[in-house]
């Protein structure tokens, strides 16, 4: 048991030495905070720029393959699709289908 106590005390002594050795000067901490702040500002500016670019004109490409022999039901589907695309473009002026 005495051996364990002496090992523990020896370990604590070494750990206190390591803690003292790892202390960081205040100047370095301020520099690290400055760098972190700069990185955060750059990231925020990048997100803002990306979101503003997304508001530019957008084109959606749509392909509709059909069979001309499909009959009147298919013609109704095409008419509905054309009306829906026109209504969508009217409601969303920045997006073209």
C-alpha distances in whole Angstrom, upper triangle without the diagonal:
4,5,5,6,9,10,11,12,14,15,17,19,20,21,23,25,26,27,29,30,32,33,37,40,42,45,44,43,46,48,45,47,50,50,49,51,54,53,53,56,58,56,58,61,61,61,64,66,65,66,69,70,70,73,75,78,76,78,77,78,79,81,83,84,87,90,93,94,92,94,95,91,90,92,91,87,88,90,87,85,87,88,84,83,86,84,81,82,84,81,79,81,79,78,81,81
4,5,5,6,9,10,11,12,14,15,16,18,20,21,23,24,26,27,29,30,32,36,39,41,44,42,42,45,47,45,46,50,49,48,51,54,53,53,56,58,57,58,61,61,61,64,66,66,67,70,71,71,73,76,78,77,79,78,80,81,83,85,86,89,92,95,96,94,96,97,93,92,94,93,89,90,92,89,87,89,89,85,85,87,86,82,84,85,82,80,82,80,79,82,82
4,5,5,6,9,10,10,12,14,15,16,18,20,21,23,24,26,27,29,31,34,37,40,43,41,40,44,45,43,45,48,48,47,50,52,51,51,55,56,55,57,60,60,60,63,64,64,65,68,69,69,72,74,77,75,77,76,78,79,81,83,84,87,90,93,94,92,94,95,91,90,92,91,88,88,90,87,85,87,88,84,83,86,84,81,82,84,81,79,81,78,78,80,80
4,5,5,6,9,10,10,12,14,15,16,18,20,21,22,24,26,27,29,32,35,38,41,39,38,42,43,41,42,46,45,44,47,49,48,48,52,53,52,54,57,57,56,59,61,61,62,65,66,66,68,71,73,72,74,73,75,76,77,79,81,84,86,90,91,88,91,91,88,86,89,88,84,85,87,84,82,84,84,80,80,82,81,77,79,81,78,75,77,75,74,77,77
4,5,5,6,8,10,11,12,14,15,17,19,20,21,23,24,26,27,31,34,36,39,38,37,40,42,40,41,45,45,43,46,49,48,48,51,53,52,53,56,56,56,59,61,61,62,65,66,66,69,71,74,72,74,74,75,77,78,81,82,85,88,91,93,90,92,93,89,88,90,89,85,86,88,85,82,85,85,81,80,83,81,78,79,81,78,75,77,75,75,77,78
4,5,5,6,8,10,11,12,14,15,17,18,20,21,23,24,26,30,33,35,38,37,36,40,41,39,41,44,44,43,46,48,48,48,51,53,52,54,57,57,57,60,62,61,62,65,66,66,69,72,74,73,75,75,76,78,79,82,83,86,89,92,94,91,94,94,91,89,91,90,87,87,89,86,84,86,86,82,82,84,83,79,80,82,79,77,78,76,75,78,79
4,5,5,6,9,10,11,12,14,15,16,18,20,21,22,25,28,31,34,37,35,34,38,39,37,39,42,42,41,44,46,45,46,49,50,49,51,54,54,54,57,59,58,60,63,63,63,66,69,71,70,72,71,73,74,76,78,80,83,86,89,90,88,91,91,88,86,88,87,83,84,86,83,81,83,83,79,79,81,80,76,77,79,76,74,76,73,73,75,76
4,5,5,6,9,10,10,12,14,15,16,18,20,21,23,26,29,32,35,33,32,36,37,35,36,40,40,38,41,44,43,43,47,48,47,49,52,52,52,54,57,56,57,60,61,61,64,66,69,68,70,69,71,72,74,76,78,81,84,87,89,86,89,89,85,84,86,85,81,82,84,81,78,81,81,77,76,79,77,74,75,77,74,71,73,70,70,73,73
4,5,5,6,9,10,11,13,14,15,17,19,20,22,25,28,30,33,32,31,35,36,35,36,39,40,39,41,44,43,44,47,48,48,49,52,52,53,55,57,57,58,61,62,62,65,68,70,69,72,71,73,74,76,79,80,83,86,90,91,89,91,91,88,86,88,87,84,84,86,83,81,83,83,79,78,80,79,75,76,78,75,73,74,72,72,75,75
4,5,5,6,9,10,11,13,14,16,17,19,21,24,27,30,32,31,31,34,35,34,36,39,39,38,41,43,42,43,46,47,47,49,52,52,52,55,57,57,58,61,62,62,65,67,70,69,71,71,72,74,76,78,80,83,86,89,91,88,91,91,88,86,88,87,83,84,86,83,80,82,83,79,78,80,79,75,76,78,75,73,74,71,71,74,75
4,5,5,6,9,10,11,12,14,15,16,19,22,25,28,31,29,28,32,33,31,33,36,36,35,38,40,39,40,43,44,44,46,48,48,49,52,53,53,54,57,58,58,61,64,66,65,67,67,69,70,72,74,76,79,82,85,87,85,87,87,84,82,84,83,80,80,82,79,77,79,79,75,74,77,75,72,73,74,72,69,71,68,68,70,71
4,5,5,6,9,10,10,12,14,15,17,21,23,26,29,27,26,30,31,30,31,34,34,34,36,39,38,39,42,43,43,44,47,47,48,50,52,52,53,56,57,58,60,63,66,65,67,67,68,70,72,74,76,79,82,86,87,85,87,87,84,82,84,83,80,80,82,79,76,78,78,75,74,76,75,71,72,74,71,68,70,67,67,70,71
4,5,5,6,9,10,11,13,15,16,20,22,25,28,27,26,30,31,30,31,35,35,34,37,39,39,40,43,44,44,45,48,48,49,52,53,53,55,57,59,59,62,64,67,66,68,68,70,72,74,77,78,82,85,88,90,87,90,90,87,85,87,86,82,82,84,81,79,80,81,77,76,78,77,73,74,75,72,70,71,68,69,72,72
4,5,5,6,9,10,11,12,15,18,21,24,26,25,25,28,29,28,30,33,33,32,35,37,37,38,41,42,41,44,46,46,47,50,51,51,53,55,56,57,60,62,65,64,66,66,68,70,72,74,76,79,82,85,87,85,88,88,84,83,85,83,80,80,82,79,76,78,79,75,74,76,75,71,72,74,71,68,69,66,67,69,70
4,5,5,6,9,10,11,13,16,19,22,24,23,22,26,27,25,27,30,30,29,32,34,34,35,38,39,38,40,43,43,44,46,48,48,50,52,53,54,56,59,62,61,63,63,65,67,69,71,73,76,79,83,84,82,85,85,81,79,81,80,77,77,79,76,73,75,75,72,70,73,71,68,68,70,67,65,66,63,63,66,67
4,5,5,6,9,10,11,15,17,20,23,22,21,25,26,25,26,29,30,29,32,34,34,35,38,39,39,41,43,44,44,47,49,49,50,53,54,55,57,59,62,62,64,64,66,68,70,73,75,78,81,85,86,84,86,86,83,81,83,82,78,79,80,77,75,76,76,73,72,74,72,69,69,71,68,65,67,64,64,67,68
4,5,5,6,9,10,14,16,19,22,21,21,24,25,24,26,29,29,29,32,34,34,35,38,39,39,41,43,44,45,47,49,49,51,53,54,55,58,60,63,62,65,65,67,69,71,73,75,79,82,85,87,85,87,87,84,82,84,83,79,79,81,78,76,77,77,74,72,75,73,70,70,72,69,66,68,64,65,68,69
4,5,5,6,9,12,15,18,20,19,19,22,23,22,24,27,26,26,29,31,31,32,35,36,36,38,40,41,41,44,46,46,47,50,51,51,54,56,59,59,61,61,63,65,67,70,72,75,78,81,83,81,84,84,81,79,80,79,76,76,77,75,72,74,74,70,69,71,70,66,67,68,66,63,64,61,61,64,65
4,5,5,7,10,13,16,18,17,16,20,21,20,21,24,25,24,27,29,29,30,33,34,34,36,38,39,40,42,44,44,45,48,49,50,52,55,58,57,60,60,62,64,66,69,71,74,77,81,83,80,83,83,79,77,79,78,74,75,76,73,71,72,72,69,67,69,68,64,65,67,64,61,62,59,60,63,64
4,6,6,9,11,14,17,16,16,19,21,20,22,24,25,25,27,30,30,31,33,35,35,37,39,40,41,43,45,45,47,49,50,51,54,56,59,59,61,62,64,66,69,71,73,77,80,83,85,83,85,85,82,80,82,80,77,77,78,76,73,74,74,71,70,71,70,67,67,68,66,63,64,61,62,65,66
4,6,9,11,14,16,15,15,19,20,19,21,24,24,24,27,29,29,30,33,34,34,36,38,39,40,42,44,44,46,48,49,50,53,55,58,58,60,61,63,65,67,70,72,75,79,82,84,82,84,84,81,79,81,80,76,76,77,75,72,73,74,70,69,71,70,66,66,68,65,62,63,60,61,64,65
4,6,9,12,14,12,13,16,17,16,18,21,20,21,23,25,25,27,29,30,30,33,35,35,36,39,40,41,42,45,46,47,49,51,54,54,57,57,59,61,64,66,68,72,75,78,80,78,81,81,78,75,77,76,72,72,74,71,68,70,70,66,65,67,66,62,62,64,61,58,59,56,57,60,61
4,7,9,12,11,10,14,15,14,16,19,19,20,22,24,24,26,28,29,30,32,34,35,36,38,40,40,42,44,45,46,49,51,54,54,57,57,59,62,64,67,69,73,76,79,81,79,81,81,78,76,77,76,73,73,74,71,69,70,70,66,65,67,65,62,62,63,61,58,59,56,57,60,61
4,6,8,7,7,10,11,11,13,15,16,17,19,21,21,23,25,26,27,29,31,32,33,35,36,37,39,41,42,44,46,48,51,51,54,55,57,59,62,65,67,71,74,77,79,77,79,79,76,74,75,74,71,71,72,69,66,67,68,64,63,64,63,60,59,61,58,55,56,53,54,57,59
4,5,6,7,9,10,11,13,15,16,17,19,20,22,23,25,26,28,29,31,32,34,35,37,38,40,41,43,44,46,48,52,52,55,56,58,61,64,67,69,72,76,79,81,79,81,81,78,76,77,76,72,72,73,71,68,69,69,66,64,65,64,61,60,62,59,56,57,54,55,58,60
4,5,5,6,9,10,11,12,14,15,17,18,20,21,23,25,26,27,29,30,32,33,35,36,38,39,41,42,44,46,50,50,53,54,57,60,62,65,68,71,75,78,80,78,80,80,77,75,76,74,71,71,71,69,66,67,67,64,62,63,62,59,58,60,57,54,55,52,53,56,58
4,5,5,6,9,10,11,12,14,15,17,19,20,21,23,25,26,27,29,31,32,33,35,37,38,39,41,43,45,48,49,52,53,56,58,61,64,67,70,74,77,79,77,79,79,76,74,75,74,70,70,71,68,65,66,66,63,61,62,61,58,57,58,56,53,53,50,52,55,57
4,5,5,6,9,10,11,12,14,15,17,18,20,21,23,24,26,27,29,30,32,33,35,36,38,39,41,43,47,47,50,51,53,56,59,62,64,68,71,74,77,75,77,76,74,71,72,71,68,67,69,66,63,64,64,61,59,60,60,56,56,57,55,51,52,49,50,53,55
4,5,5,6,9,10,11,12,14,15,17,18,20,21,23,24,26,27,29,30,32,33,35,36,38,40,42,45,46,49,50,52,55,57,60,63,66,70,73,75,73,75,75,72,70,71,69,66,66,67,64,61,62,62,59,57,59,57,54,54,55,52,50,50,47,48,51,53
4,5,5,6,9,10,10,12,14,15,17,18,20,21,23,24,26,27,29,30,32,33,35,36,38,40,44,44,47,49,51,54,57,60,63,66,70,72,75,73,75,74,71,69,70,69,66,65,66,63,61,61,61,58,56,57,56,53,52,54,51,48,49,46,47,50,52
4,5,5,6,9,10,11,12,14,15,17,19,20,21,23,25,26,27,29,31,32,33,35,37,39,42,43,46,47,50,52,55,58,61,64,68,70,73,71,73,73,70,68,69,68,64,64,65,62,59,60,60,57,55,56,55,52,51,53,50,47,47,44,46,49,51
4,5,5,6,9,10,11,12,14,15,17,18,20,21,23,24,26,27,29,30,32,33,35,37,41,41,44,45,47,50,53,56,58,62,65,68,71,69,71,70,68,65,66,65,62,61,62,60,57,58,58,55,53,54,53,50,49,51,48,45,46,43,44,47,49
4,5,5,6,9,10,11,12,14,15,17,18,20,21,23,24,26,27,29,30,32,34,36,39,40,43,44,47,49,52,55,58,61,65,67,70,68,70,69,66,64,65,64,61,60,61,58,56,56,56,53,51,53,51,48,48,49,46,43,44,41,42,46,47
4,5,5,6,9,10,11,12,14,15,17,18,20,21,23,24,26,27,29,31,32,34,38,38,42,43,46,48,51,55,57,61,64,67,69,67,69,69,66,64,65,63,60,59,60,58,55,56,56,53,51,52,51,47,47,48,45,42,43,40,41,44,46
4,5,5,6,9,10,11,12,14,15,17,19,20,21,23,25,26,27,29,31,33,36,36,40,41,43,46,49,52,55,58,62,64,67,65,67,67,64,62,62,62,58,57,58,56,53,54,54,51,49,50,49,46,45,47,44,41,42,38,40,42,44
4,5,5,6,9,10,11,12,14,15,17,18,20,21,23,25,26,27,29,31,35,35,38,39,42,44,47,50,53,56,60,62,65,63,65,64,62,59,60,59,56,55,56,54,51,52,52,49,47,48,47,44,43,45,42,39,40,37,38,41,43
4,5,5,6,9,10,11,12,14,16,17,18,20,21,23,24,26,28,30,33,34,37,38,41,44,47,50,53,56,60,62,65,63,65,64,61,59,60,59,55,55,55,53,50,51,51,48,46,47,46,42,42,43,41,38,38,35,37,40,42
4,5,5,6,9,10,11,12,14,15,17,18,20,21,23,25,26,28,32,32,36,37,40,43,46,49,52,55,59,61,64,62,64,63,61,58,59,58,55,54,55,52,49,50,50,47,45,46,45,42,41,42,40,37,37,34,35,38,40
4,5,5,6,9,10,11,12,14,15,16,18,20,21,23,25,27,30,30,33,35,37,40,43,46,49,52,56,58,61,59,61,61,58,56,56,55,52,51,52,50,47,48,48,45,43,44,43,40,39,41,38,35,36,32,33,36,38
4,5,5,6,9,10,11,12,14,15,17,18,20,21,23,26,29,29,32,33,36,39,42,45,48,51,55,57,60,58,60,59,56,54,55,54,50,50,50,48,45,46,46,43,41,42,41,38,37,39,36,33,34,31,32,35,37
4,5,5,6,9,10,11,12,14,15,17,18,20,22,24,27,28,31,33,36,39,42,45,48,51,55,57,60,58,60,59,56,54,55,53,50,49,50,48,45,45,45,42,40,41,40,37,36,37,35,32,32,29,31,34,36
4,6,5,6,9,10,10,12,14,15,16,18,21,22,26,26,29,31,34,37,40,43,46,49,53,55,58,56,58,57,55,52,53,52,49,48,49,47,44,44,44,41,39,40,39,36,35,36,34,31,31,28,29,32,34
4,5,5,6,9,10,11,12,14,15,17,19,21,24,24,27,29,31,34,37,40,43,46,50,52,55,53,55,55,52,50,50,49,46,45,46,44,41,41,42,39,37,38,37,33,33,34,32,29,29,26,27,30,32
4,5,5,6,9,10,11,12,14,16,17,20,23,24,27,28,31,34,37,40,43,46,50,52,55,53,55,54,51,49,50,48,45,44,45,43,40,40,40,37,35,36,35,32,31,33,30,27,28,25,26,29,31
4,5,5,6,9,10,11,12,14,16,18,21,22,26,27,30,33,37,40,43,46,50,52,55,53,54,54,51,49,49,48,45,44,45,43,40,40,40,37,35,36,35,31,30,32,30,26,26,23,25,28,30
4,5,5,6,9,10,11,12,15,16,20,20,23,25,28,31,34,37,40,43,47,49,52,50,52,51,49,47,47,46,43,42,43,41,38,38,38,35,33,34,33,30,29,31,29,25,25,22,23,26,28
4,5,5,6,9,10,11,13,15,18,19,22,23,26,29,32,35,38,41,45,47,50,48,50,49,46,44,45,43,40,39,40,38,35,35,36,33,30,32,31,27,27,28,26,23,23,20,21,24,26
4,5,5,6,9,10,11,14,17,18,22,23,26,29,33,36,39,42,46,48,51,49,50,49,47,45,45,43,41,39,40,38,35,35,35,32,30,31,30,26,26,27,25,21,22,19,20,24,26
4,5,5,6,9,10,12,15,16,20,22,25,28,31,34,38,41,45,46,49,48,49,48,46,44,44,43,40,39,39,37,34,34,34,32,29,30,30,26,25,26,25,21,21,17,19,22,25
4,5,5,6,9,11,14,14,17,19,22,25,28,31,34,38,41,43,46,44,46,45,43,41,41,40,37,36,37,35,32,32,32,29,27,28,28,24,23,25,23,20,20,16,17,20,22
4,5,5,7,10,13,13,17,18,21,24,28,30,34,37,41,42,45,43,45,44,42,39,39,38,35,34,35,33,30,30,30,27,25,26,25,22,21,22,20,17,17,14,15,19,21
4,5,5,8,11,13,16,19,22,25,28,31,35,38,41,43,46,44,46,44,42,40,40,39,36,35,35,33,30,30,30,27,25,25,25,22,20,21,20,16,16,13,15,18,21
4,5,6,9,10,14,16,19,22,26,29,32,35,39,41,44,42,44,43,41,38,38,37,35,33,33,32,29,28,29,26,24,24,24,21,19,21,20,16,15,12,13,16,19
4,5,8,8,12,13,17,20,23,26,29,32,36,38,41,39,41,40,38,35,35,34,31,30,30,29,26,25,26,23,21,22,21,18,17,19,17,13,13,10,11,14,16
4,7,8,12,14,18,20,24,27,30,33,37,38,41,39,41,39,37,35,35,34,31,29,30,28,25,24,24,22,20,20,19,16,15,16,15,11,11,7,9,13,16
4,6,10,13,16,19,23,26,29,32,36,37,40,39,40,39,37,35,34,33,31,29,29,28,25,24,24,22,19,19,20,17,14,16,16,12,10,7,9,11,14
4,7,10,13,16,20,23,26,29,32,33,37,35,36,35,34,31,31,30,28,25,26,25,22,20,21,19,16,16,17,14,12,14,14,10,8,5,6,8,11
4,7,10,13,16,19,23,26,29,31,34,32,34,33,31,29,28,28,25,23,24,22,19,18,19,17,14,15,16,13,11,14,14,10,9,6,5,6,9
4,6,10,13,16,19,22,26,27,30,29,31,30,28,26,25,25,22,20,21,20,17,16,17,16,12,14,15,12,10,14,14,11,11,8,6,5,6
4,6,10,13,16,19,23,24,28,26,28,27,26,23,23,22,19,17,19,18,14,14,16,14,10,13,14,11,10,14,15,12,12,11,7,6,5
4,7,10,13,16,20,22,25,24,26,25,24,21,21,21,18,16,18,17,14,14,16,15,11,14,16,14,13,17,17,15,16,14,11,8,6
4,7,10,13,17,18,22,20,22,22,20,17,17,18,15,13,15,15,11,11,14,13,10,13,15,13,13,17,18,16,17,16,13,10,7
4,6,10,13,15,18,17,20,20,19,15,16,17,14,12,15,15,11,12,16,14,12,15,18,16,16,20,21,20,21,20,16,14,10
4,6,10,12,15,14,16,16,15,11,12,14,11,9,12,12,9,11,14,14,12,15,18,17,17,21,22,21,22,22,18,16,12
4,7,10,12,11,14,16,15,11,12,14,12,10,14,15,12,14,17,17,16,19,21,20,21,24,25,25,26,26,22,20,16
4,6,9,8,11,12,11,8,10,12,10,9,13,14,12,14,17,17,17,20,22,22,23,25,27,27,28,28,25,22,18
4,5,5,9,11,11,8,10,13,12,11,15,16,15,17,20,20,20,23,25,25,26,29,30,30,31,32,28,25,22
4,6,7,10,11,8,9,12,12,11,14,16,16,16,19,21,21,23,25,26,26,29,31,31,32,33,29,26,23
4,6,9,11,9,10,13,14,13,16,18,18,19,22,23,24,25,28,28,29,32,33,34,35,36,32,29,26
4,7,7,6,8,11,11,11,14,16,16,17,20,21,22,24,25,26,28,30,31,32,33,34,31,28,24
4,6,6,7,9,10,11,13,15,16,17,19,21,22,23,25,26,28,29,31,32,34,35,32,29,25
4,5,5,6,9,10,11,12,14,15,17,18,20,21,23,24,26,27,29,30,32,33,30,28,25
4,5,5,6,9,10,11,12,15,16,17,19,20,21,22,25,26,27,28,30,32,29,26,23
4,5,5,6,9,10,11,13,14,15,17,19,20,21,23,24,26,27,28,30,26,24,20
4,5,5,6,9,10,11,12,14,15,17,19,20,21,23,25,26,27,29,25,23,20
4,5,5,6,9,10,11,12,14,15,16,18,20,21,23,24,26,28,25,22,19
4,5,5,6,9,10,10,12,14,15,16,18,20,21,22,24,25,22,20,17
4,5,5,6,9,10,11,12,14,15,17,18,20,21,22,24,20,18,15
4,5,5,6,9,10,11,12,14,16,17,19,20,21,23,20,18,15
4,6,5,6,9,10,11,12,14,15,16,18,20,22,19,17,15
4,5,5,6,9,10,10,12,14,15,16,18,19,16,14,11
4,5,5,6,9,10,11,12,14,15,16,18,15,13,10
4,6,5,6,9,10,11,12,14,16,18,16,14,12
4,5,5,6,9,10,11,12,14,16,13,12,10
4,5,5,6,9,10,10,12,13,10,9,7
4,5,5,6,9,10,11,13,11,9,8
4,6,5,6,9,10,13,11,11,11
4,5,5,6,9,10,8,9,8
4,6,5,6,8,6,6,7
4,6,6,9,9,9,11
4,6,9,9,11,12
4,6,6,8,10
4,6,7,11
4,7,10
4,7
4
